[in-house]
Amino acid sequence: MQTNKIFLGIDIGGTAAKIGLVNSDGDILEMDSFSVSFDGYQTPIIETVVKNTDIFLKRIGTSVENLSGIGVSATGQINVQEGTVAGSAGHIANWLGTPVKTILEEHYHLPVTVANDANCAVMGEQWKGAAKDSRNVIMITVGTGVGGGIIVQDQLLSGSVGIAGELGHFTIKKDGIPCSCGNTGCYESYASTTALVRRVKELSDTLSDTDIDGRYIFRQAAEGNQKILKILDEWIQDIAVGLIGLIHIFNPETVIIGGGVSQQEELFICPLKEKILKKVMPCFRENLHICAAELGNNAGLLGAVAFLKKHENLK
Ligand SMILES: [Zn+2]
């Protein structure tokens, strides 16, 4: 008989972190969230996380001995072997190089795994969301940037140090827009919500910049604004171009689109699906399922635990 183990999931984002008790079936039993940026990162994120984890466990009356391990989803590029922060967005102070795994293992004396947040999201969706029963999955998260994660034959594609799946930064346009990563023409410069907003702003001379965001754009599109519909179509085309290439490389059963815009079924997911299916080779189309993410903000937390379970062979 399978005993139901209890795990701790921690999802560390750039501004806030989420913490939850998760059982073997993937049910979230208790959850809490807290800011990690309250003092501009003067208190290192990991210190805030440890302090709030202690408070959380005390509040819910769970002792460390009852836990089977800690799965961490973290912002930045994560070396999964070492459980360290290998790369980080420049604005987060006191984060790059943090030995997250070692600090938590020494504090709690439990097995700890750490993986990048986009990689955890795809693991979460495979465990409890849109990709259940799929062994080959690609997920992109469309937001300020583009994040990604790839599962190949039931294993997270992690690369030599665990930072594979940076789907925002493959080149889709030669001599294209300069990217924050130092390259030009990166996928995220065309496929992110930021890129969509930029294109609409370039068109508009009557609206102030602050009026235009993803919600505004989709509202206008729903009302039939032809100029916006044209830009939206071009943007979806760029997203499709990247995904078509990935589908031909990885032959997935499921492609998941995450991020706030993925809730736009009619105006985004449906046309995206159509554009992809039109261009992929027929034999790649047969088993292919393209859909919106299902877990929303809980994907990272659940995926962190899914990764821990798989990595540590905990059922
Ligand atoms: Zn880039």
Residues whose N, C-alpha, C, O or C-beta is under 5 A from the ligand:
A	BS01	ZN	G168 H169 C179 C181 N183 C186
